Amino acid sequence: MISKYIAQYGKCYITGTELSTENAVGIRIKPKERNGTDNYSNIVIVDKNVIPLIEDIDIDYCSKLTEKQRVKLNKLRKARKLKPVSGTCKLA
């Protein structure tokens, strides 16, 4: 996971904000429940505050994210078989 953090220049995969070790979390793009692996290519580093946006089943809102950030978020949600976000959302 450290190599992925370095490869992402210490930034969140979705928001691009710089992460400290306290708020950086490694997640699988395709979860294990969907036959995802722990391969380097299936891992991204995100801010722990965006985890609810990725995993919330009923989320149907999301603003404050640029279109590029929303595309990345929806890529992760699609891998989890969740509907894409649109509209307005807030990061905790």
PDB file of N, CA, C and O in Angstrom, chain B, residues numbered from 101:
ATOM      1  N   MET B 101       0.813  -1.184   0.000  1.00  0.00           N
ATOM      2  CA  MET B 101       0.000   0.000   0.000  1.00  0.00           C
ATOM      3  C   MET B 101       0.865   1.260   0.000  1.00  0.00           C
ATOM      4  O   MET B 101       0.462   2.292  -0.537  1.00  0.00           O
ATOM      5  N   ILE B 102       2.032   1.176   0.591  1.00  0.00           N
ATOM      6  CA  ILE B 102       2.929   2.330   0.611  1.00  0.00           C
ATOM      7  C   ILE B 102       3.349   2.698  -0.807  1.00  0.00           C
ATOM      8  O   ILE B 102       3.444   3.878  -1.144  1.00  0.00           O
ATOM      9  N   SER B 103       3.599   1.689  -1.636  1.00  0.00           N
ATOM     10  CA  SER B 103       4.006   1.984  -3.013  1.00  0.00           C
ATOM     11  C   SER B 103       2.888   2.672  -3.782  1.00  0.00           C
ATOM     12  O   SER B 103       3.168   3.533  -4.617  1.00  0.00           O
ATOM     13  N   LYS B 104       1.642   2.325  -3.530  1.00  0.00           N
ATOM     14  CA  LYS B 104       0.512   2.971  -4.192  1.00  0.00           C
ATOM     15  C   LYS B 104       0.377   4.416  -3.706  1.00  0.00           C
ATOM     16  O   LYS B 104       0.098   5.317  -4.497  1.00  0.00           O
ATOM     17  N   TYR B 105       0.575   4.631  -2.411  1.00  0.00           N
ATOM     18  CA  TYR B 105       0.544   5.983  -1.839  1.00  0.00           C
ATOM     19  C   TYR B 105       1.602   6.855  -2.529  1.00  0.00           C
ATOM     20  O   TYR B 105       1.333   8.000  -2.893  1.00  0.00           O
ATOM     21  N   ILE B 106       2.785   6.308  -2.699  1.00  0.00           N
ATOM     22  CA  ILE B 106       3.869   7.039  -3.358  1.00  0.00           C
ATOM     23  C   ILE B 106       3.530   7.275  -4.831  1.00  0.00           C
ATOM     24  O   ILE B 106       3.757   8.364  -5.358  1.00  0.00           O
ATOM     25  N   ALA B 107       2.988   6.255  -5.490  1.00  0.00           N
ATOM     26  CA  ALA B 107       2.639   6.378  -6.909  1.00  0.00           C
ATOM     27  C   ALA B 107       1.581   7.458  -7.138  1.00  0.00           C
ATOM     28  O   ALA B 107       1.563   8.107  -8.184  1.00  0.00           O
ATOM     29  N   GLN B 108       0.701   7.643  -6.153  1.00  0.00           N
ATOM     30  CA  GLN B 108      -0.331   8.684  -6.233  1.00  0.00           C
ATOM     31  C   GLN B 108       0.162  10.006  -5.647  1.00  0.00           C
ATOM     32  O   GLN B 108      -0.629  10.925  -5.434  1.00  0.00           O
ATOM     33  N   TYR B 109       1.449  10.103  -5.388  1.00  0.00           N
ATOM     34  CA  TYR B 109       2.069  11.314  -4.843  1.00  0.00           C
ATOM     35  C   TYR B 109       1.422  11.749  -3.533  1.00  0.00           C
ATOM     36  O   TYR B 109       1.357  12.940  -3.226  1.00  0.00           O
ATOM     37  N   GLY B 110       0.942  10.771  -2.763  1.00  0.00           N
ATOM     38  CA  GLY B 110       0.332  11.072  -1.468  1.00  0.00           C
ATOM     39  C   GLY B 110      -1.003  11.779  -1.573  1.00  0.00           C
ATOM     40  O   GLY B 110      -1.431  12.449  -0.633  1.00  0.00           O
ATOM     41  N   LYS B 111      -1.676  11.632  -2.731  1.00  0.00           N
ATOM     42  CA  LYS B 111      -2.940  12.338  -2.946  1.00  0.00           C
ATOM     43  C   LYS B 111      -4.104  11.361  -3.070  1.00  0.00           C
ATOM     44  O   LYS B 111      -3.933  10.216  -3.488  1.00  0.00           O
ATOM     45  N   CYS B 112      -5.276  11.832  -2.702  1.00  0.00           N
ATOM     46  CA  CYS B 112      -6.498  11.045  -2.803  1.00  0.00           C
ATOM     47  C   CYS B 112      -6.804  10.755  -4.265  1.00  0.00           C
ATOM     48  O   CYS B 112      -6.729  11.651  -5.106  1.00  0.00           O
ATOM     49  N   TYR B 113      -7.144   9.523  -4.568  1.00  0.00           N
ATOM     50  CA  TYR B 113      -7.491   9.110  -5.926  1.00  0.00           C
ATOM     51  C   TYR B 113      -8.666   9.915  -6.477  1.00  0.00           C
ATOM     52  O   TYR B 113      -8.687  10.245  -7.663  1.00  0.00           O
ATOM     53  N   ILE B 114      -9.626  10.229  -5.640  1.00  0.00           N
ATOM     54  CA  ILE B 114     -10.825  10.923  -6.101  1.00  0.00           C
ATOM     55  C   ILE B 114     -10.661  12.436  -6.088  1.00  0.00           C
ATOM     56  O   ILE B 114     -10.881  13.089  -7.108  1.00  0.00           O
ATOM     57  N   THR B 115     -10.278  13.001  -4.952  1.00  0.00           N
ATOM     58  CA  THR B 115     -10.257  14.463  -4.818  1.00  0.00           C
ATOM     59  C   THR B 115      -8.934  15.102  -5.230  1.00  0.00           C
ATOM     60  O   THR B 115      -8.896  16.279  -5.587  1.00  0.00           O
ATOM     61  N   GLY B 116      -7.860  14.337  -5.181  1.00  0.00           N
ATOM     62  CA  GLY B 116      -6.551  14.887  -5.507  1.00  0.00           C
ATOM     63  C   GLY B 116      -5.925  15.683  -4.382  1.00  0.00           C
ATOM     64  O   GLY B 116      -4.857  16.269  -4.560  1.00  0.00           O
ATOM     65  N   THR B 117      -6.574  15.715  -3.217  1.00  0.00           N
ATOM     66  CA  THR B 117      -6.025  16.455  -2.084  1.00  0.00           C
ATOM     67  C   THR B 117      -4.905  15.647  -1.438  1.00  0.00           C
ATOM     68  O   THR B 117      -4.910  14.416  -1.466  1.00  0.00           O
ATOM     69  N   GLU B 118      -3.951  16.361  -0.859  1.00  0.00           N
ATOM     70  CA  GLU B 118      -2.848  15.692  -0.181  1.00  0.00           C
ATOM     71  C   GLU B 118      -3.359  15.001   1.073  1.00  0.00           C
ATOM     72  O   GLU B 118      -4.192  15.533   1.806  1.00  0.00           O
ATOM     73  N   LEU B 119      -2.835  13.800   1.298  1.00  0.00           N
ATOM     74  CA  LEU B 119      -3.276  12.984   2.424  1.00  0.00           C
ATOM     75  C   LEU B 119      -2.172  12.841   3.455  1.00  0.00           C
ATOM     76  O   LEU B 119      -0.991  12.768   3.113  1.00  0.00           O
ATOM     77  N   SER B 120      -2.564  12.800   4.717  1.00  0.00           N
ATOM     78  CA  SER B 120      -1.630  12.434   5.778  1.00  0.00           C
ATOM     79  C   SER B 120      -1.784  10.934   5.998  1.00  0.00           C
ATOM     80  O   SER B 120      -2.721  10.321   5.485  1.00  0.00           O
ATOM     81  N   THR B 121      -0.891  10.357   6.739  1.00  0.00           N
ATOM     82  CA  THR B 121      -1.003   8.916   7.004  1.00  0.00           C
ATOM     83  C   THR B 121      -2.237   8.605   7.840  1.00  0.00           C
ATOM     84  O   THR B 121      -2.733   7.479   7.817  1.00  0.00           O
ATOM     85  N   GLU B 122      -2.739   9.595   8.580  1.00  0.00           N
ATOM     86  CA  GLU B 122      -3.930   9.378   9.410  1.00  0.00           C
ATOM     87  C   GLU B 122      -5.219   9.298   8.596  1.00  0.00           C
ATOM     88  O   GLU B 122      -6.157   8.608   8.996  1.00  0.00           O
ATOM     89  N   ASN B 123      -5.278   9.989   7.468  1.00  0.00           N
ATOM     90  CA  ASN B 123      -6.524   9.979   6.715  1.00  0.00           C
ATOM     91  C   ASN B 123      -6.435   9.234   5.385  1.00  0.00           C
ATOM     92  O   ASN B 123      -7.393   9.249   4.612  1.00  0.00           O
ATOM     93  N   ALA B 124      -5.318   8.590   5.107  1.00  0.00           N
ATOM     94  CA  ALA B 124      -5.154   7.812   3.882  1.00  0.00           C
ATOM     95  C   ALA B 124      -5.620   6.375   4.109  1.00  0.00           C
ATOM     96  O   ALA B 124      -5.232   5.727   5.081  1.00  0.00           O
ATOM     97  N   VAL B 125      -6.461   5.890   3.190  1.00  0.00           N
ATOM     98  CA  VAL B 125      -7.000   4.533   3.288  1.00  0.00           C
ATOM     99  C   VAL B 125      -6.853   3.860   1.926  1.00  0.00           C
ATOM    100  O   VAL B 125      -7.197   4.440   0.897  1.00  0.00           O
ATOM    101  N   GLY B 126      -6.341   2.637   1.931  1.00  0.00           N
ATOM    102  CA  GLY B 126      -6.257   1.875   0.698  1.00  0.00           C
ATOM    103  C   GLY B 126      -7.536   1.064   0.511  1.00  0.00           C
ATOM    104  O   GLY B 126      -7.971   0.364   1.426  1.00  0.00           O
ATOM    105  N   ILE B 127      -8.134   1.160  -0.671  1.00  0.00           N
ATOM    106  CA  ILE B 127      -9.341   0.384  -0.944  1.00  0.00           C
ATOM    107  C   ILE B 127      -9.176  -0.352  -2.271  1.00  0.00           C
ATOM    108  O   ILE B 127      -8.377   0.031  -3.125  1.00  0.00           O
ATOM    109  N   ARG B 128      -9.952  -1.413  -2.415  1.00  0.00           N
ATOM    110  CA  ARG B 128      -9.960  -2.150  -3.670  1.00  0.00           C
ATOM    111  C   ARG B 128     -10.928  -1.475  -4.644  1.00  0.00           C
ATOM    112  O   ARG B 128     -12.027  -1.075  -4.259  1.00  0.00           O
ATOM    113  N   ILE B 129     -10.520  -1.353  -5.887  1.00  0.00           N
ATOM    114  CA  ILE B 129     -11.425  -0.831  -6.911  1.00  0.00           C
ATOM    115  C   ILE B 129     -12.580  -1.807  -7.069  1.00  0.00           C
ATOM    116  O   ILE B 129     -13.745  -1.420  -6.983  1.00  0.00           O
ATOM    117  N   LYS B 130     -12.261  -3.047  -7.295  1.00  0.00           N
ATOM    118  CA  LYS B 130     -13.269  -4.104  -7.370  1.00  0.00           C
ATOM    119  C   LYS B 130     -13.182  -4.870  -6.054  1.00  0.00           C
ATOM    120  O   LYS B 130     -12.166  -5.513  -5.794  1.00  0.00           O
ATOM    121  N   PRO B 131     -14.216  -4.820  -5.217  1.00  0.00           N
ATOM    122  CA  PRO B 131     -14.150  -5.445  -3.893  1.00  0.00           C
ATOM    123  C   PRO B 131     -14.033  -6.966  -3.956  1.00  0.00           C
ATOM    124  O   PRO B 131     -14.371  -7.591  -4.961  1.00  0.00           O
ATOM    125  N   LYS B 132     -13.552  -7.537  -2.872  1.00  0.00           N
ATOM    126  CA  LYS B 132     -13.403  -8.994  -2.796  1.00  0.00           C
ATOM    127  C   LYS B 132     -14.714  -9.715  -3.039  1.00  0.00           C
ATOM    128  O   LYS B 132     -14.732 -10.794  -3.631  1.00  0.00           O
ATOM    129  N   GLU B 133     -15.827  -9.118  -2.580  1.00  0.00           N
ATOM    130  CA  GLU B 133     -17.142  -9.741  -2.777  1.00  0.00           C
ATOM    131  C   GLU B 133     -17.479  -9.886  -4.260  1.00  0.00           C
ATOM    132  O   GLU B 133     -18.327 -10.698  -4.630  1.00  0.00           O
ATOM    133  N   ARG B 134     -16.828  -9.116  -5.092  1.00  0.00           N
ATOM    134  CA  ARG B 134     -17.042  -9.156  -6.543  1.00  0.00           C
ATOM    135  C   ARG B 134     -15.818  -9.751  -7.237  1.00  0.00           C
ATOM    136  O   ARG B 134     -15.526  -9.425  -8.387  1.00  0.00           O
ATOM    137  N   ASN B 135     -15.111 -10.622  -6.527  1.00  0.00           N
ATOM    138  CA  ASN B 135     -13.907 -11.306  -7.026  1.00  0.00           C
ATOM    139  C   ASN B 135     -12.733 -10.372  -7.246  1.00  0.00           C
ATOM    140  O   ASN B 135     -11.863 -10.656  -8.071  1.00  0.00           O
ATOM    141  N   GLY B 136     -12.692  -9.254  -6.518  1.00  0.00           N
ATOM    142  CA  GLY B 136     -11.556  -8.348  -6.584  1.00  0.00           C
ATOM    143  C   GLY B 136     -10.364  -8.944  -5.856  1.00  0.00           C
ATOM    144  O   GLY B 136     -10.522  -9.777  -4.964  1.00  0.00           O
ATOM    145  N   THR B 137      -9.183  -8.515  -6.239  1.00  0.00           N
ATOM    146  CA  THR B 137      -7.951  -9.039  -5.648  1.00  0.00           C
ATOM    147  C   THR B 137      -7.208  -7.933  -4.903  1.00  0.00           C
ATOM    148  O   THR B 137      -7.622  -6.774  -4.903  1.00  0.00           O
ATOM    149  N   ASP B 138      -6.111  -8.315  -4.276  1.00  0.00           N
ATOM    150  CA  ASP B 138      -5.241  -7.353  -3.616  1.00  0.00           C
ATOM    151  C   ASP B 138      -4.098  -6.928  -4.530  1.00  0.00           C
ATOM    152  O   ASP B 138      -3.095  -6.388  -4.064  1.00  0.00           O
ATOM    153  N   ASN B 139      -4.249  -7.169  -5.828  1.00  0.00           N
ATOM    154  CA  ASN B 139      -3.224  -6.755  -6.787  1.00  0.00           C
ATOM    155  C   ASN B 139      -3.059  -5.241  -6.776  1.00  0.00           C
ATOM    156  O   ASN B 139      -4.010  -4.498  -6.533  1.00  0.00           O
ATOM    157  N   TYR B 140      -1.853  -4.810  -7.039  1.00  0.00           N
ATOM    158  CA  TYR B 140      -1.516  -3.385  -7.072  1.00  0.00           C
ATOM    159  C   TYR B 140      -2.483  -2.605  -7.959  1.00  0.00           C
ATOM    160  O   TYR B 140      -2.906  -1.505  -7.602  1.00  0.00           O
ATOM    161  N   SER B 141      -2.827  -3.163  -9.095  1.00  0.00           N
ATOM    162  CA  SER B 141      -3.697  -2.463 -10.053  1.00  0.00           C
ATOM    163  C   SER B 141      -5.138  -2.340  -9.570  1.00  0.00           C
ATOM    164  O   SER B 141      -5.912  -1.574 -10.143  1.00  0.00           O
ATOM    165  N   ASN B 142      -5.512  -3.079  -8.529  1.00  0.00           N
ATOM    166  CA  ASN B 142      -6.875  -3.030  -8.008  1.00  0.00           C
ATOM    167  C   ASN B 142      -6.983  -2.190  -6.737  1.00  0.00           C
ATOM    168  O   ASN B 142      -8.043  -2.157  -6.110  1.00  0.00           O
ATOM    169  N   ILE B 143      -5.920  -1.521  -6.354  1.00  0.00           N
ATOM    170  CA  ILE B 143      -5.890  -0.732  -5.120  1.00  0.00           C
ATOM    171  C   ILE B 143      -5.736   0.745  -5.456  1.00  0.00           C
ATOM    172  O   ILE B 143      -4.966   1.112  -6.343  1.00  0.00           O
ATOM    173  N   VAL B 144      -6.472   1.587  -4.743  1.00  0.00           N
ATOM    174  CA  VAL B 144      -6.285   3.037  -4.807  1.00  0.00           C
ATOM    175  C   VAL B 144      -6.279   3.578  -3.383  1.00  0.00           C
ATOM    176  O   VAL B 144      -6.828   2.965  -2.466  1.00  0.00           O
ATOM    177  N   ILE B 145      -5.656   4.723  -3.218  1.00  0.00           N
ATOM    178  CA  ILE B 145      -5.595   5.379  -1.917  1.00  0.00           C
ATOM    179  C   ILE B 145      -6.586   6.550  -1.946  1.00  0.00           C
ATOM    180  O   ILE B 145      -6.564   7.372  -2.862  1.00  0.00           O
ATOM    181  N   VAL B 146      -7.443   6.609  -0.940  1.00  0.00           N
ATOM    182  CA  VAL B 146      -8.428   7.688  -0.849  1.00  0.00           C
ATOM    183  C   VAL B 146      -8.419   8.288   0.552  1.00  0.00           C
ATOM    184  O   VAL B 146      -7.899   7.699   1.500  1.00  0.00           O
ATOM    185  N   ASP B 147      -9.002   9.463   0.655  1.00  0.00           N
ATOM    186  CA  ASP B 147      -9.221  10.100   1.953  1.00  0.00           C
ATOM    187  C   ASP B 147     -10.319   9.314   2.667  1.00  0.00           C
ATOM    188  O   ASP B 147     -11.333   8.973   2.057  1.00  0.00           O
ATOM    189  N   LYS B 148     -10.128   9.028   3.932  1.00  0.00           N
ATOM    190  CA  LYS B 148     -11.136   8.238   4.660  1.00  0.00           C
ATOM    191  C   LYS B 148     -12.507   8.908   4.651  1.00  0.00           C
ATOM    192  O   LYS B 148     -13.525   8.239   4.832  1.00  0.00           O
ATOM    193  N   ASN B 149     -12.543  10.229   4.439  1.00  0.00           N
ATOM    194  CA  ASN B 149     -13.819  10.933   4.400  1.00  0.00           C
ATOM    195  C   ASN B 149     -14.622  10.671   3.131  1.00  0.00           C
ATOM    196  O   ASN B 149     -15.816  10.968   3.100  1.00  0.00           O
ATOM    197  N   VAL B 150     -14.010  10.129   2.088  1.00  0.00           N
ATOM    198  CA  VAL B 150     -14.762   9.827   0.868  1.00  0.00           C
ATOM    199  C   VAL B 150     -15.291   8.397   0.845  1.00  0.00           C
ATOM    200  O   VAL B 150     -16.041   8.032  -0.061  1.00  0.00           O
ATOM    201  N   ILE B 151     -14.918   7.594   1.814  1.00  0.00           N
ATOM    202  CA  ILE B 151     -15.404   6.208   1.872  1.00  0.00           C
ATOM    203  C   ILE B 151     -16.941   6.148   1.839  1.00  0.00           C
ATOM    204  O   ILE B 151     -17.485   5.328   1.100  1.00  0.00           O
ATOM    205  N   PRO B 152     -17.663   6.977   2.607  1.00  0.00           N
ATOM    206  CA  PRO B 152     -19.132   6.920   2.525  1.00  0.00           C
ATOM    207  C   PRO B 152     -19.657   7.213   1.126  1.00  0.00           C
ATOM    208  O   PRO B 152     -20.670   6.640   0.723  1.00  0.00           O
ATOM    209  N   LEU B 153     -19.003   8.081   0.383  1.00  0.00           N
ATOM    210  CA  LEU B 153     -19.437   8.373  -0.976  1.00  0.00           C
ATOM    211  C   LEU B 153     -19.265   7.162  -1.879  1.00  0.00           C
ATOM    212  O   LEU B 153     -20.048   6.955  -2.806  1.00  0.00           O
ATOM    213  N   ILE B 154     -18.247   6.371  -1.608  1.00  0.00           N
ATOM    214  CA  ILE B 154     -17.973   5.189  -2.422  1.00  0.00           C
ATOM    215  C   ILE B 154     -18.913   4.048  -2.067  1.00  0.00           C
ATOM    216  O   ILE B 154     -19.379   3.331  -2.952  1.00  0.00           O
ATOM    217  N   GLU B 155     -19.195   3.873  -0.786  1.00  0.00           N
ATOM    218  CA  GLU B 155     -19.897   2.674  -0.336  1.00  0.00           C
ATOM    219  C   GLU B 155     -21.386   2.845  -0.032  1.00  0.00           C
ATOM    220  O   GLU B 155     -22.095   1.848   0.094  1.00  0.00           O
ATOM    221  N   ASP B 156     -21.875   4.073   0.089  1.00  0.00           N
ATOM    222  CA  ASP B 156     -23.276   4.295   0.433  1.00  0.00           C
ATOM    223  C   ASP B 156     -24.184   3.812  -0.693  1.00  0.00           C
ATOM    224  O   ASP B 156     -24.110   4.311  -1.815  1.00  0.00           O
ATOM    225  N   ILE B 157     -25.021   2.863  -0.396  1.00  0.00           N
ATOM    226  CA  ILE B 157     -25.887   2.246  -1.403  1.00  0.00           C
ATOM    227  C   ILE B 157     -26.920   3.224  -1.937  1.00  0.00           C
ATOM    228  O   ILE B 157     -27.233   3.189  -3.127  1.00  0.00           O
ATOM    229  N   ASP B 158     -27.451   4.084  -1.103  1.00  0.00           N
ATOM    230  CA  ASP B 158     -28.544   4.954  -1.502  1.00  0.00           C
ATOM    231  C   ASP B 158     -28.120   6.373  -1.873  1.00  0.00           C
ATOM    232  O   ASP B 158     -28.971   7.248  -2.033  1.00  0.00           O
ATOM    233  N   ILE B 159     -26.850   6.603  -2.008  1.00  0.00           N
ATOM    234  CA  ILE B 159     -26.403   7.963  -2.310  1.00  0.00           C
ATOM    235  C   ILE B 159     -26.868   8.365  -3.710  1.00  0.00           C
ATOM    236  O   ILE B 159     -26.685   7.615  -4.669  1.00  0.00           O
ATOM    237  N   ASP B 160     -27.455   9.525  -3.820  1.00  0.00           N
ATOM    238  CA  ASP B 160     -27.882  10.008  -5.129  1.00  0.00           C
ATOM    239  C   ASP B 160     -27.606  11.502  -5.248  1.00  0.00           C
ATOM    240  O   ASP B 160     -28.320  12.227  -5.940  1.00  0.00           O
ATOM    241  N   TYR B 161     -26.578  11.939  -4.573  1.00  0.00           N
ATOM    242  CA  TYR B 161     -26.233  13.347  -4.555  1.00  0.00           C
ATOM    243  C   TYR B 161     -24.724  13.511  -4.592  1.00  0.00           C
ATOM    244  O   TYR B 161     -24.001  12.657  -4.079  1.00  0.00           O
ATOM    245  N   CYS B 162     -24.245  14.562  -5.172  1.00  0.00           N
ATOM    246  CA  CYS B 162     -22.814  14.839  -5.147  1.00  0.00           C
ATOM    247  C   CYS B 162     -22.430  16.109  -5.897  1.00  0.00           C
ATOM    248  O   CYS B 162     -22.410  16.120  -7.128  1.00  0.00           O
ATOM    249  N   SER B 163     -22.130  17.161  -5.174  1.00  0.00           N
ATOM    250  CA  SER B 163     -21.646  18.411  -5.791  1.00  0.00           C
ATOM    251  C   SER B 163     -20.259  18.633  -5.232  1.00  0.00           C
ATOM    252  O   SER B 163     -19.626  17.631  -4.898  1.00  0.00           O
ATOM    253  N   LYS B 164     -19.759  19.728  -5.102  1.00  0.00           N
ATOM    254  CA  LYS B 164     -18.437  20.001  -4.542  1.00  0.00           C
ATOM    255  C   LYS B 164     -17.360  19.106  -5.145  1.00  0.00           C
ATOM    256  O   LYS B 164     -16.186  19.243  -4.801  1.00  0.00           O
ATOM    257  N   LEU B 165     -17.730  18.211  -6.020  1.00  0.00           N
ATOM    258  CA  LEU B 165     -16.757  17.414  -6.752  1.00  0.00           C
ATOM    259  C   LEU B 165     -16.754  17.915  -8.188  1.00  0.00           C
ATOM    260  O   LEU B 165     -17.803  18.233  -8.748  1.00  0.00           O
ATOM    261  N   THR B 166     -15.583  17.981  -8.770  1.00  0.00           N
ATOM    262  CA  THR B 166     -15.510  18.341 -10.182  1.00  0.00           C
ATOM    263  C   THR B 166     -15.998  17.160 -11.011  1.00  0.00           C
ATOM    264  O   THR B 166     -16.187  16.061 -10.490  1.00  0.00           O
ATOM    265  N   GLU B 167     -16.196  17.388 -12.273  1.00  0.00           N
ATOM    266  CA  GLU B 167     -16.635  16.300 -13.152  1.00  0.00           C
ATOM    267  C   GLU B 167     -15.599  15.169 -13.169  1.00  0.00           C
ATOM    268  O   GLU B 167     -15.964  13.994 -13.169  1.00  0.00           O
ATOM    269  N   LYS B 168     -14.323  15.522 -13.183  1.00  0.00           N
ATOM    270  CA  LYS B 168     -13.249  14.518 -13.175  1.00  0.00           C
ATOM    271  C   LYS B 168     -13.303  13.680 -11.890  1.00  0.00           C
ATOM    272  O   LYS B 168     -13.138  12.461 -11.936  1.00  0.00           O
ATOM    273  N   GLN B 169     -13.535  14.334 -10.752  1.00  0.00           N
ATOM    274  CA  GLN B 169     -13.631  13.621  -9.482  1.00  0.00           C
ATOM    275  C   GLN B 169     -14.853  12.717  -9.462  1.00  0.00           C
ATOM    276  O   GLN B 169     -14.792  11.594  -8.963  1.00  0.00           O
ATOM    277  N   ARG B 170     -15.957  13.205 -10.002  1.00  0.00           N
ATOM    278  CA  ARG B 170     -17.187  12.407 -10.049  1.00  0.00           C
ATOM    279  C   ARG B 170     -16.997  11.160 -10.911  1.00  0.00           C
ATOM    280  O   ARG B 170     -17.509  10.091 -10.579  1.00  0.00           O
ATOM    281  N   VAL B 171     -16.262  11.296 -12.021  1.00  0.00           N
ATOM    282  CA  VAL B 171     -15.996  10.148 -12.894  1.00  0.00           C
ATOM    283  C   VAL B 171     -15.211   9.081 -12.133  1.00  0.00           C
ATOM    284  O   VAL B 171     -15.511   7.891 -12.231  1.00  0.00           O
ATOM    285  N   LYS B 172     -14.204   9.516 -11.375  1.00  0.00           N
ATOM    286  CA  LYS B 172     -13.413   8.561 -10.583  1.00  0.00           C
ATOM    287  C   LYS B 172     -14.265   7.899  -9.506  1.00  0.00           C
ATOM    288  O   LYS B 172     -14.183   6.689  -9.296  1.00  0.00           O
ATOM    289  N   LEU B 173     -15.081   8.699  -8.826  1.00  0.00           N
ATOM    290  CA  LEU B 173     -15.968   8.159  -7.797  1.00  0.00           C
ATOM    291  C   LEU B 173     -16.920   7.132  -8.405  1.00  0.00           C
ATOM    292  O   LEU B 173     -17.113   6.053  -7.845  1.00  0.00           O
ATOM    293  N   ASN B 174     -17.506   7.462  -9.535  1.00  0.00           N
ATOM    294  CA  ASN B 174     -18.460   6.546 -10.159  1.00  0.00           C
ATOM    295  C   ASN B 174     -17.793   5.285 -10.690  1.00  0.00           C
ATOM    296  O   ASN B 174     -18.438   4.241 -10.780  1.00  0.00           O
ATOM    297  N   LYS B 175     -16.520   5.361 -11.042  1.00  0.00           N
ATOM    298  CA  LYS B 175     -15.782   4.158 -11.444  1.00  0.00           C
ATOM    299  C   LYS B 175     -15.726   3.175 -10.280  1.00  0.00           C
ATOM    300  O   LYS B 175     -15.934   1.975 -10.455  1.00  0.00           O
ATOM    301  N   LEU B 176     -15.443   3.699  -9.095  1.00  0.00           N
ATOM    302  CA  LEU B 176     -15.389   2.844  -7.907  1.00  0.00           C
ATOM    303  C   LEU B 176     -16.778   2.325  -7.545  1.00  0.00           C
ATOM    304  O   LEU B 176     -16.926   1.166  -7.158  1.00  0.00           O
ATOM    305  N   ARG B 177     -17.793   3.174  -7.668  1.00  0.00           N
ATOM    306  CA  ARG B 177     -19.161   2.748  -7.354  1.00  0.00           C
ATOM    307  C   ARG B 177     -19.647   1.690  -8.349  1.00  0.00           C
ATOM    308  O   ARG B 177     -20.339   0.747  -7.965  1.00  0.00           O
ATOM    309  N   LYS B 178     -19.288   1.845  -9.618  1.00  0.00           N
ATOM    310  CA  LYS B 178     -19.690   0.871 -10.632  1.00  0.00           C
ATOM    311  C   LYS B 178     -19.089  -0.501 -10.323  1.00  0.00           C
ATOM    312  O   LYS B 178     -19.752  -1.523 -10.498  1.00  0.00           O
ATOM    313  N   ALA B 179     -17.843  -0.524  -9.867  1.00  0.00           N
ATOM    314  CA  ALA B 179     -17.192  -1.785  -9.509  1.00  0.00           C
ATOM    315  C   ALA B 179     -17.895  -2.462  -8.337  1.00  0.00           C
ATOM    316  O   ALA B 179     -17.771  -3.673  -8.153  1.00  0.00           O
ATOM    317  N   ARG B 180     -18.630  -1.689  -7.548  1.00  0.00           N
ATOM    318  CA  ARG B 180     -19.391  -2.215  -6.419  1.00  0.00           C
ATOM    319  C   ARG B 180     -20.859  -2.444  -6.763  1.00  0.00           C
ATOM    320  O   ARG B 180     -21.660  -2.779  -5.890  1.00  0.00           O
ATOM    321  N   LYS B 181     -21.211  -2.265  -8.031  1.00  0.00           N
ATOM    322  CA  LYS B 181     -22.585  -2.445  -8.514  1.00  0.00           C
ATOM    323  C   LYS B 181     -23.546  -1.456  -7.836  1.00  0.00           C
ATOM    324  O   LYS B 181     -24.690  -1.799  -7.537  1.00  0.00           O
ATOM    325  N   LEU B 182     -23.068  -0.222  -7.595  1.00  0.00           N
ATOM    326  CA  LEU B 182     -23.890   0.840  -7.021  1.00  0.00           C
ATOM    327  C   LEU B 182     -24.201   1.867  -8.091  1.00  0.00           C
ATOM    328  O   LEU B 182     -23.442   2.032  -9.047  1.00  0.00           O
ATOM    329  N   LYS B 183     -25.328   2.561  -7.928  1.00  0.00           N
ATOM    330  CA  LYS B 183     -25.688   3.561  -8.927  1.00  0.00           C
ATOM    331  C   LYS B 183     -24.723   4.744  -8.869  1.00  0.00           C
ATOM    332  O   LYS B 183     -24.183   5.052  -7.806  1.00  0.00           O
ATOM    333  N   PRO B 184     -24.507   5.402  -9.996  1.00  0.00           N
ATOM    334  CA  PRO B 184     -23.599   6.549 -10.021  1.00  0.00           C
ATOM    335  C   PRO B 184     -24.183   7.738  -9.274  1.00  0.00           C
ATOM    336  O   PRO B 184     -25.398   7.847  -9.114  1.00  0.00           O
ATOM    337  N   VAL B 185     -23.316   8.620  -8.824  1.00  0.00           N
ATOM    338  CA  VAL B 185     -23.754   9.824  -8.132  1.00  0.00           C
ATOM    339  C   VAL B 185     -23.879  10.980  -9.113  1.00  0.00           C
ATOM    340  O   VAL B 185     -23.212  11.021 -10.147  1.00  0.00           O
ATOM    341  N   SER B 186     -24.740  11.905  -8.764  1.00  0.00           N
ATOM    342  CA  SER B 186     -24.896  13.137  -9.529  1.00  0.00           C
ATOM    343  C   SER B 186     -25.480  14.173  -8.592  1.00  0.00           C
ATOM    344  O   SER B 186     -25.873  13.834  -7.476  1.00  0.00           O
ATOM    345  N   GLY B 187     -25.546  15.397  -9.003  1.00  0.00           N
ATOM    346  CA  GLY B 187     -26.144  16.420  -8.161  1.00  0.00           C
ATOM    347  C   GLY B 187     -25.189  16.959  -7.126  1.00  0.00           C
ATOM    348  O   GLY B 187     -24.095  17.401  -7.478  1.00  0.00           O
ATOM    349  N   THR B 188     -25.565  16.940  -5.848  1.00  0.00           N
ATOM    350  CA  THR B 188     -24.759  17.558  -4.796  1.00  0.00           C
ATOM    351  C   THR B 188     -24.377  16.579  -3.701  1.00  0.00           C
ATOM    352  O   THR B 188     -25.184  15.732  -3.318  1.00  0.00           O
ATOM    353  N   CYS B 189     -23.177  16.683  -3.203  1.00  0.00           N
ATOM    354  CA  CYS B 189     -22.736  15.863  -2.071  1.00  0.00           C
ATOM    355  C   CYS B 189     -21.760  16.671  -1.233  1.00  0.00           C
ATOM    356  O   CYS B 189     -21.214  17.672  -1.696  1.00  0.00           O
ATOM    357  N   LYS B 190     -21.546  16.240  -0.016  1.00  0.00           N
ATOM    358  CA  LYS B 190     -20.614  16.918   0.861  1.00  0.00           C
ATOM    359  C   LYS B 190     -19.648  15.899   1.425  1.00  0.00           C
ATOM    360  O   LYS B 190     -20.042  14.797   1.806  1.00  0.00           O
ATOM    361  N   LEU B 191     -18.378  16.272   1.478  1.00  0.00           N
ATOM    362  CA  LEU B 191     -17.389  15.415   2.105  1.00  0.00           C
ATOM    363  C   LEU B 191     -17.363  15.745   3.592  1.00  0.00           C
ATOM    364  O   LEU B 191     -17.343  16.916   3.971  1.00  0.00           O
ATOM    365  N   ALA B 192     -17.364  14.730   4.422  1.00  0.00           N
ATOM    366  CA  ALA B 192     -17.407  14.942   5.876  1.00  0.00           C
ATOM    367  C   ALA B 192     -16.162  15.634   6.373  1.00  0.00           C
ATOM    368  O   ALA B 192     -16.034  15.889   7.570  1.00  0.00           O
TER     369      ALA B 192
END
